[in-house]
Amino acid sequence: MRGACGRERGERLILDLSKPSIARMYDHLLGGTDNYQVDRDACAELLRLAPSARELARVNRDFLVRAVHYLAYERGVRRFLDHGSGLPAQPNVHQIAQNVDPSSQVVYIDNDPLVHAHGRMKLAEDPRTTAVLQADIRDTNSIFDSSEVERLLRGDQPVAALFVSVLHCIPDRDDPWGLVRQVAGRLPPGSYLVISQFASDDAELRTKITRFMADITDDQWGQVRSTSEVNRYFDSLELLEADRPGEVSRWRRNSELALRQRSTEWVAYGGVARIG
């Protein structure tokens, strides 16, 4: 739910402050200030339907931080593609990776014009190591053919492609599983995928939240999926630190004080996998 939702391919990107934005809603749930009353009202209704929505947003962010640090520090990854990056939130991906190695490179990808504007101001601190690309994450070929990504992908060093809290923004008709496979196929061998999405095995809850999010985005959203549907993202991939996907709040918890998901109505579900 960080970003990259809400528009069909090829549609002109126009900033409409009369309707809630997925990226701004996520920002509000994380305690940010880059949001408007329409976003806060939408979050209030979402919290009525699913009281743990704020908790899930924070769990997802915490997972992102742990996964990026792990890949940079323990796996030596120095290049990251952040799909659906959303509005800047401390610490950002490049800050985490560059704290390990200042030469680490990150390309942030999002189709929200507000995200792009804020990203260029706050994320693209050094054009040699960071870039912000305004693109639909479903347009894999355009993304990989962009000058920003071509510069990042030179050579055969491993890349971590991040899909954190964004695949639930893609409807089944656009085949998010195929998207993950397509991206994996464009990365050098030994690269990684970091995936999480909101999931529930309660069909009624999935339907309620999916319908609500579709309504507020004019049916430009995806859906909450079952855990078995999320498991499909990892087919034929080597999972790290676990024998199967799971609640990301449990992934490499480095302290008993770390943020932990306590609700069960829906979960932030996924994992980290290596591309052979």
Secondary structure by P-SEA (a helix, b strand, c coil): ccccccccccccbbbbcccccaaaaaaaaaccccccaaaaaaaaaaaaaccaaaaaaaaaaaaaaaaaaaaaacccccbbbbccccccccccaaaaaaaacccbbbbbbbccaaaaaaaaaccccccccbbbbbccccaaaaaaacaaaaaaaccccbbbbbbccccccccccccaaaaaaaaaaaccccbbbbbbccccccaaaaaaaaaaaaaaacccccccccaaaaaaaaccccccccccccccccccccccccccccccccccccbbbbcc
